């Protein structure tokens, strides 16, 4: 059994200027925190395994490769199937904090739209 304190992790991300902070992981599952300052974003990409993101704080634009887009906010969850392209952007004025989960070990493939 493992535990994490989200407030401590947010402080670490902010103080150490980290976007990605691992939480838990093994050979078949991983969980992490993403911390975006206003205007920061990911590249357009996909992963080989399904994943979810839960918004703890902030407001994000989630875009797909075909131009689809939706804004998600605190207490909303987004699911991406394997090989679903997406890009996440903090469109708010405060930090965007997400909890991500994926059914693979840390170090899995990150495939960008340009590859």
KOLNUVO-613646 format. One line per field, with one value per atom (N, C-alpha, C): residue number from 1; residue in three letters; atom name; x, y, z. Coordinates in steps of 0.2 Angstrom, whole numbers, plus 5000, padded with zeros to 4 digits. Layout:
! KOLNUVO-613646
tiro = [NUM; ...]
filum = [ALA; ...]
torvo = [CA; ...]
u = [X; ...]
v = [Y; ...]
w = [Z; ...]
! end
This chain:
! KOLNUVO-613646
tiro = [1; 1; 1; 2; 2; 2; 3; 3; 3; 4; 4; 4; 5; 5; 5; 6; 6; 6; 7; 7; 7; 8; 8; 8; 9; 9; 9; 10; 10; 10; 11; 11; 11; 12; 12; 12; 13; 13; 13; 14; 14; 14; 15; 15; 15; 16; 16; 16; 17; 17; 17; 18; 18; 18; 19; 19; 19; 20; 20; 20; 21; 21; 21; 22; 22; 22; 23; 23; 23; 24; 24; 24; 25; 25; 25; 26; 26; 26; 27; 27; 27; 28; 28; 28; 29; 29; 29; 30; 30; 30; 31; 31; 31; 32; 32; 32; 33; 33; 33; 34; 34; 34; 35; 35; 35; 36; 36; 36; 37; 37; 37; 38; 38; 38; 39; 39; 39; 40; 40; 40; 41; 41; 41; 42; 42; 42; 43; 43; 43; 44; 44; 44; 45; 45; 45; 46; 46; 46; 47; 47; 47; 48; 48; 48; 49; 49; 49; 50; 50; 50; 51; 51; 51; 52; 52; 52; 53; 53; 53; 54; 54; 54; 55; 55; 55; 56; 56; 56; 57; 57; 57; 58; 58; 58; 59; 59; 59; 60; 60; 60; 61; 61; 61; 62; 62; 62; 63; 63; 63; 64; 64; 64; 65; 65; 65; 66; 66; 66; 67; 67; 67; 68; 68; 68; 69; 69; 69; 70; 70; 70; 71; 71; 71; 72; 72; 72; 73; 73; 73; 74; 74; 74; 75; 75; 75; 76; 76; 76; 77; 77; 77; 78; 78; 78; 79; 79; 79; 80; 80; 80; 81; 81; 81; 82; 82; 82; 83; 83; 83; 84; 84; 84; 85; 85; 85; 86; 86; 86; 87; 87; 87; 88; 88; 88; 89; 89; 89; 90; 90; 90; 91; 91; 91; 92; 92; 92; 93; 93; 93; 94; 94; 94; 95; 95; 95; 96; 96; 96; 97; 97; 97; 98; 98; 98; 99; 99; 99; 100; 100; 100; 101; 101; 101; 102; 102; 102; 103; 103; 103; 104; 104; 104; 105; 105; 105; 106; 106; 106; 107; 107; 107; 108; 108; 108; 109; 109; 109; 110; 110; 110; 111; 111; 111; 112; 112; 112; 113; 113; 113; 114; 114; 114; 115; 115; 115]
filum = [UNK; UNK; UNK; UNK; UNK; UNK; UNK; UNK; UNK; UNK; UNK; UNK; UNK; UNK; UNK; UNK; UNK; UNK; UNK; UNK; UNK; UNK; UNK; UNK; UNK; UNK; UNK; UNK; UNK; UNK; UNK; UNK; UNK; UNK; UNK; UNK; UNK; UNK; UNK; UNK; UNK; UNK; UNK; UNK; UNK; UNK; UNK; UNK; UNK; UNK; UNK; UNK; UNK; UNK; UNK; UNK; UNK; UNK; UNK; UNK; UNK; UNK; UNK; UNK; UNK; UNK; UNK; UNK; UNK; UNK; UNK; UNK; UNK; UNK; UNK; UNK; UNK; UNK; UNK; UNK; UNK; UNK; UNK; UNK; UNK; UNK; UNK; UNK; UNK; UNK; UNK; UNK; UNK; UNK; UNK; UNK; UNK; UNK; UNK; UNK; UNK; UNK; UNK; UNK; UNK; UNK; UNK; UNK; UNK; UNK; UNK; UNK; UNK; UNK; UNK; UNK; UNK; UNK; UNK; UNK; UNK; UNK; UNK; UNK; UNK; UNK; UNK; UNK; UNK; UNK; UNK; UNK; UNK; UNK; UNK; UNK; UNK; UNK; UNK; UNK; UNK; UNK; UNK; UNK; UNK; UNK; UNK; UNK; UNK; UNK; UNK; UNK; UNK; UNK; UNK; UNK; UNK; UNK; UNK; UNK; UNK; UNK; UNK; UNK; UNK; UNK; UNK; UNK; UNK; UNK; UNK; UNK; UNK; UNK; UNK; UNK; UNK; UNK; UNK; UNK; UNK; UNK; UNK; UNK; UNK; UNK; UNK; UNK; UNK; UNK; UNK; UNK; UNK; UNK; UNK; UNK; UNK; UNK; UNK; UNK; UNK; UNK; UNK; UNK; UNK; UNK; UNK; UNK; UNK; UNK; UNK; UNK; UNK; UNK; UNK; UNK; UNK; UNK; UNK; UNK; UNK; UNK; UNK; UNK; UNK; UNK; UNK; UNK; UNK; UNK; UNK; UNK; UNK; UNK; UNK; UNK; UNK; UNK; UNK; UNK; UNK; UNK; UNK; UNK; UNK; UNK; UNK; UNK; UNK; UNK; UNK; UNK; UNK; UNK; UNK; UNK; UNK; UNK; UNK; UNK; UNK; UNK; UNK; UNK; UNK; UNK; UNK; UNK; UNK; UNK; UNK; UNK; UNK; UNK; UNK; UNK; UNK; UNK; UNK; UNK; UNK; UNK; UNK; UNK; UNK; UNK; UNK; UNK; UNK; UNK; UNK; UNK; UNK; UNK; UNK; UNK; UNK; UNK; UNK; UNK; UNK; UNK; UNK; UNK; UNK; UNK; UNK; UNK; UNK; UNK; UNK; UNK; UNK; UNK; UNK; UNK; UNK; UNK; UNK; UNK; UNK; UNK; UNK; UNK; UNK; UNK; UNK; UNK; UNK; UNK; UNK; UNK; UNK; UNK; UNK; UNK; UNK; UNK; UNK; UNK; UNK; UNK; UNK; UNK; UNK]
torvo = [N; CA; C; N; CA; C; N; CA; C; N; CA; C; N; CA; C; N; CA; C; N; CA; C; N; CA; C; N; CA; C; N; CA; C; N; CA; C; N; CA; C; N; CA; C; N; CA; C; N; CA; C; N; CA; C; N; CA; C; N; CA; C; N; CA; C; N; CA; C; N; CA; C; N; CA; C; N; CA; C; N; CA; C; N; CA; C; N; CA; C; N; CA; C; N; CA; C; N; CA; C; N; CA; C; N; CA; C; N; CA; C; N; CA; C; N; CA; C; N; CA; C; N; CA; C; N; CA; C; N; CA; C; N; CA; C; N; CA; C; N; CA; C; N; CA; C; N; CA; C; N; CA; C; N; CA; C; N; CA; C; N; CA; C; N; CA; C; N; CA; C; N; CA; C; N; CA; C; N; CA; C; N; CA; C; N; CA; C; N; CA; C; N; CA; C; N; CA; C; N; CA; C; N; CA; C; N; CA; C; N; CA; C; N; CA; C; N; CA; C; N; CA; C; N; CA; C; N; CA; C; N; CA; C; N; CA; C; N; CA; C; N; CA; C; N; CA; C; N; CA; C; N; CA; C; N; CA; C; N; CA; C; N; CA; C; N; CA; C; N; CA; C; N; CA; C; N; CA; C; N; CA; C; N; CA; C; N; CA; C; N; CA; C; N; CA; C; N; CA; C; N; CA; C; N; CA; C; N; CA; C; N; CA; C; N; CA; C; N; CA; C; N; CA; C; N; CA; C; N; CA; C; N; CA; C; N; CA; C; N; CA; C; N; CA; C; N; CA; C; N; CA; C; N; CA; C; N; CA; C; N; CA; C; N; CA; C; N; CA; C; N; CA; C; N; CA; C; N; CA; C; N; CA; C; N; CA; C; N; CA; C; N; CA; C; N; CA; C; N; CA; C]
u = [5004; 5000; 5004; 5003; 5007; 5002; 5005; 5001; 5005; 5001; 5004; 5000; 5003; 5000; 5000; 4994; 4994; 4997; 4995; 4998; 5005; 5008; 5016; 5018; 5015; 5017; 5017; 5011; 5010; 5016; 5017; 5023; 5029; 5031; 5037; 5037; 5032; 5031; 5032; 5029; 5030; 5037; 5039; 5046; 5052; 5051; 5057; 5055; 5050; 5049; 5048; 5044; 5043; 5036; 5035; 5029; 5026; 5031; 5029; 5032; 5028; 5030; 5027; 5031; 5028; 5025; 5020; 5017; 5018; 5015; 5016; 5017; 5020; 5021; 5024; 5022; 5025; 5025; 5026; 5027; 5020; 5015; 5009; 5004; 5006; 5002; 5007; 5004; 5008; 5003; 5005; 5001; 5006; 5004; 5008; 5004; 5007; 5004; 5008; 5003; 5006; 5004; 5009; 5008; 5010; 5005; 5006; 5005; 5009; 5008; 5004; 5001; 4996; 5000; 4997; 4999; 5003; 5006; 5010; 5006; 5009; 5005; 5010; 5007; 5010; 5011; 5014; 5014; 5008; 5007; 5001; 5005; 5002; 5005; 5000; 5002; 4998; 5003; 5000; 5003; 5000; 5004; 5002; 4996; 4995; 4990; 4985; 4979; 4974; 4976; 4974; 4975; 4969; 4969; 4965; 4968; 4965; 4967; 4961; 4963; 4958; 4960; 4956; 4958; 4957; 4962; 4962; 4961; 4964; 4964; 4965; 4962; 4963; 4958; 4960; 4956; 4961; 4959; 4963; 4959; 4962; 4959; 4962; 4958; 4960; 4959; 4964; 4963; 4965; 4961; 4963; 4966; 4969; 4972; 4968; 4962; 4957; 4954; 4956; 4953; 4948; 4946; 4941; 4944; 4940; 4942; 4937; 4939; 4934; 4938; 4935; 4938; 4936; 4941; 4939; 4941; 4938; 4940; 4939; 4941; 4941; 4935; 4937; 4933; 4930; 4933; 4932; 4937; 4935; 4940; 4940; 4945; 4946; 4949; 4946; 4949; 4952; 4958; 4961; 4962; 4960; 4961; 4968; 4971; 4977; 4978; 4983; 4984; 4979; 4976; 4972; 4976; 4977; 4981; 4978; 4982; 4979; 4985; 4982; 4986; 4983; 4986; 4983; 4986; 4982; 4985; 4981; 4985; 4982; 4980; 4973; 4970; 4967; 4969; 4967; 4972; 4971; 4975; 4979; 4977; 4981; 4984; 4988; 4991; 4986; 4987; 4983; 4986; 4983; 4985; 4981; 4984; 4981; 4984; 4980; 4982; 4981; 4987; 4986; 4987; 4984; 4985; 4985; 4990; 4990; 4992; 4990; 4991; 4997; 5003; 5010; 5015; 5021; 5026; 5028; 5032; 5035; 5040; 5041; 5045; 5042; 5035; 5032; 5033; 5031; 5032; 5027; 5030; 5027; 5028; 5023; 5023; 5020; 5024; 5021; 5018; 5014; 5011; 5016; 5022; 5027; 5031; 5030; 5034; 5031]
v = [4994; 5000; 5006; 5011; 5017; 5023; 5029; 5035; 5041; 5046; 5052; 5058; 5064; 5070; 5075; 5076; 5080; 5087; 5090; 5097; 5097; 5092; 5092; 5091; 5087; 5086; 5093; 5096; 5103; 5108; 5108; 5113; 5111; 5104; 5102; 5104; 5103; 5104; 5112; 5116; 5123; 5125; 5123; 5126; 5123; 5117; 5114; 5115; 5119; 5120; 5113; 5109; 5102; 5102; 5099; 5098; 5091; 5086; 5079; 5077; 5074; 5071; 5064; 5059; 5052; 5051; 5047; 5045; 5038; 5034; 5026; 5023; 5017; 5013; 5006; 5002; 4995; 4993; 4987; 4984; 4985; 4986; 4987; 4993; 4997; 5003; 5009; 5015; 5021; 5026; 5031; 5037; 5042; 5048; 5054; 5061; 5066; 5073; 5077; 5081; 5085; 5092; 5097; 5104; 5109; 5112; 5117; 5124; 5129; 5136; 5138; 5144; 5147; 5147; 5145; 5145; 5139; 5135; 5129; 5124; 5119; 5114; 5108; 5103; 5097; 5098; 5093; 5093; 5088; 5088; 5084; 5077; 5072; 5065; 5060; 5054; 5048; 5043; 5039; 5033; 5027; 5021; 5015; 5011; 5014; 5012; 5017; 5015; 5020; 5023; 5030; 5034; 5038; 5041; 5046; 5051; 5057; 5063; 5066; 5067; 5070; 5077; 5082; 5089; 5090; 5092; 5094; 5101; 5105; 5112; 5115; 5121; 5124; 5122; 5125; 5124; 5122; 5117; 5115; 5114; 5116; 5114; 5108; 5103; 5096; 5096; 5095; 5095; 5088; 5086; 5080; 5082; 5077; 5078; 5081; 5079; 5081; 5088; 5091; 5098; 5098; 5092; 5092; 5095; 5099; 5102; 5103; 5103; 5104; 5106; 5111; 5113; 5109; 5107; 5103; 5107; 5106; 5110; 5105; 5108; 5105; 5099; 5093; 5088; 5084; 5086; 5082; 5077; 5072; 5067; 5066; 5065; 5064; 5057; 5053; 5046; 5047; 5044; 5043; 5036; 5033; 5026; 5026; 5020; 5019; 5022; 5026; 5029; 5035; 5037; 5043; 5049; 5053; 5059; 5064; 5068; 5074; 5079; 5085; 5090; 5093; 5095; 5098; 5105; 5110; 5117; 5120; 5123; 5127; 5133; 5134; 5140; 5145; 5143; 5147; 5152; 5156; 5161; 5158; 5152; 5149; 5142; 5139; 5132; 5127; 5123; 5117; 5111; 5107; 5102; 5096; 5091; 5084; 5078; 5073; 5067; 5062; 5059; 5055; 5047; 5043; 5036; 5032; 5027; 5024; 5016; 5012; 5005; 5002; 5005; 5003; 5006; 5003; 5005; 5012; 5016; 5022; 5021; 5026; 5025; 5022; 5022; 5020; 5025; 5023; 5027; 5033; 5038; 5045; 5047; 5046; 5047; 5053; 5058; 5064; 5064; 5069; 5070; 5070; 5073; 5074; 5068; 5062; 5056; 5052]
w = [5000; 5000; 5000; 4996; 4995; 4996; 4998; 4999; 4997; 4995; 4992; 4995; 4996; 4998; 4993; 4990; 4984; 4985; 4991; 4992; 4992; 4995; 4995; 4988; 4984; 4977; 4973; 4974; 4971; 4973; 4979; 4981; 4978; 4978; 4975; 4967; 4964; 4957; 4956; 4960; 4959; 4961; 4967; 4969; 4965; 4962; 4958; 4951; 4949; 4942; 4938; 4941; 4938; 4935; 4929; 4926; 4928; 4928; 4929; 4935; 4940; 4946; 4947; 4947; 4947; 4954; 4954; 4961; 4962; 4958; 4960; 4953; 4953; 4947; 4948; 4944; 4943; 4936; 4935; 4928; 4923; 4926; 4922; 4923; 4928; 4929; 4932; 4931; 4933; 4934; 4939; 4941; 4942; 4940; 4941; 4941; 4943; 4943; 4938; 4934; 4929; 4932; 4931; 4934; 4928; 4926; 4920; 4923; 4922; 4923; 4917; 4918; 4913; 4906; 4901; 4894; 4892; 4897; 4895; 4892; 4888; 4885; 4883; 4882; 4879; 4872; 4868; 4861; 4859; 4853; 4851; 4850; 4854; 4855; 4857; 4857; 4859; 4863; 4866; 4870; 4868; 4869; 4867; 4871; 4877; 4882; 4884; 4885; 4887; 4894; 4894; 4900; 4902; 4908; 4911; 4914; 4914; 4918; 4922; 4928; 4932; 4934; 4933; 4934; 4942; 4945; 4952; 4953; 4949; 4949; 4942; 4941; 4934; 4929; 4923; 4917; 4911; 4907; 4902; 4895; 4890; 4883; 4881; 4879; 4877; 4869; 4865; 4858; 4855; 4850; 4846; 4840; 4836; 4830; 4824; 4825; 4819; 4821; 4826; 4827; 4833; 4835; 4840; 4847; 4851; 4856; 4862; 4868; 4874; 4879; 4883; 4889; 4895; 4900; 4906; 4912; 4917; 4923; 4929; 4935; 4941; 4942; 4944; 4945; 4939; 4933; 4927; 4925; 4922; 4920; 4912; 4909; 4902; 4901; 4896; 4895; 4887; 4886; 4880; 4879; 4873; 4871; 4869; 4868; 4865; 4858; 4857; 4851; 4849; 4854; 4853; 4854; 4848; 4849; 4853; 4857; 4861; 4862; 4864; 4867; 4872; 4878; 4884; 4885; 4885; 4886; 4893; 4897; 4902; 4900; 4899; 4897; 4902; 4909; 4914; 4916; 4922; 4924; 4931; 4933; 4938; 4936; 4940; 4938; 4937; 4932; 4930; 4933; 4937; 4941; 4939; 4936; 4934; 4937; 4938; 4940; 4934; 4932; 4926; 4928; 4925; 4926; 4919; 4919; 4912; 4914; 4910; 4911; 4907; 4910; 4908; 4913; 4913; 4917; 4915; 4919; 4917; 4912; 4907; 4902; 4895; 4895; 4889; 4883; 4877; 4871; 4872; 4869; 4868; 4861; 4857; 4850; 4848; 4845; 4843; 4836; 4834; 4828; 4822; 4824; 4818; 4817; 4821; 4820; 4814]
! end
